[in-house]
Amino acid sequence: MKPAPFHFVAPDSLEAALEALQQHGGEAKVLAGGQSLIPAMNFRVMQPAVLVDLNRIKALQFIRPTDEGGLRIGGMTRHSAVEHAIVVADRAPLLHETMPHIAHPQIRNRGTIGGSLAHADPAAELPVIAVALGARLKLERASGERWVEAQDFFQFLFTTDLQPDEVLTEIEIPPFPDDAGWAFIEFARRKGDYALAGVATWLRLDPEGRIREARLVFLNVGDIPVNATHAAEILQGERPDASLFKTAAKTAAREIEPAGSVHASPDYQRHLARVLADRSLELAWQRAASRQNHA
Amino acid sequence: MRDKLQVSLQINGALVQKQVEPRLLLVDFIRQEAGLTGTHVGCEHGVCGACTVLFDGAPVRSCIMFAVQADGHEITTVEGLAQSDSELHPIQQGFWEAHGLQCGFCTPGFLMTLVPFLETNPDPTEAEIREAISGNLCRCTGYQHIVQAVQKAAQLMK
């Protein structure tokens, strides 16, 4: 057998799962979709003594619209459910556009949104989207719950604010503004592979067509999702055009810290990030302008 | 003594009940406990797609799931496709006619990925087919004949 032995519990309620985590403390690992954890266990890179499987907890699988116009998504909601939900396409178009980029259909049938965020792979798409959209994450333990902003949640490679006895149970996504355009672009050597670089971008236009606010968050060019705040400042208050986008993209490429790998040097990742940022700004602008014209 | 758990699941409509260690992967359960060796073990870490089976009707990689997680669920493997020994499922017929395989190692994974795909996309474009099979690796064919096999199968399924 590939993985090392472990004790397995699969409670059908969140309360029972939280109790199990409290009881086993740091020895236990939460099993969500398992699409990153089980490969790591097959390699014996991970050898948890106890697995607490959340797959039988149906109460953690939901996509609900909020009264404010946003979304609440349960931590155990499968990628494929998010990908195909019309309410996600309507209310979180940036998230909707990103979903097909996550691995392959078979993985998306099993992987979960909470699992991907808690795993915090710097090359993963959903942590970047959570930061880009200003999502809040609900973390629950037996003794209570707390909410954490996505931008404070990610701390280092595969390291988050989530404690060993906590479960990420819910993601709250605020309403996406009517005056905003969006784009998600990544570059991977093969479809479905981890991308060498990617960016989630949105920008809002004021009635005169100037940029009210912008955000660019990059994947796989740092230890955590990299929010290019200087690039966003350059864009703010300006009238969009190609040269502005090029300047902002260049600034963003200086803000990131790509580590490089056997597949791409840091210089090449920086180049990719600049080109992708430029293209994403152009596309986000077109979409914002188109929404403004249709309003 | 390592703890064993009772697993009870349907494979191709037949009930299979065993006591297994929780670390047993679903693919190894299917092959070693249920004796169905049509599901292949390739990379064993969720990259190649050779172990794809249907889990409650949806394609998943059985090498990155534990058998105990399938307790109470329905699995369909490549052995469950054909209605009888003398007749192929349309997707198998498509692969047969269009020469969609050479060594055949990856084929069961392709078939199990494609059955639900064709059921929901009866008239797929080539781009949609290539997207659908993006999670399955084939070292022999260069994919061209696989794409043609899917197009053939789509016609046969109408």
Interface residues (C-beta under 8 A of the other chain):
Chain A: M1 K2 P3 A4 P5 F6 H7 F8 A10 G34 Q35 I38 P39 M41 N42 F43 L51 D53 N55 S80 P100 A103 H104 P105 Q106 I107 N109 R110 K191 G192
Chain B: R2 D3 L5 E21 P22 R23 L24 L25 D28 E44 H45 G46 G49 T52 F55 A58 P59 V60 R61 C63 I64 M65 F66 V68 Q69 D71 T113 F117 E131 A132 S134 G135
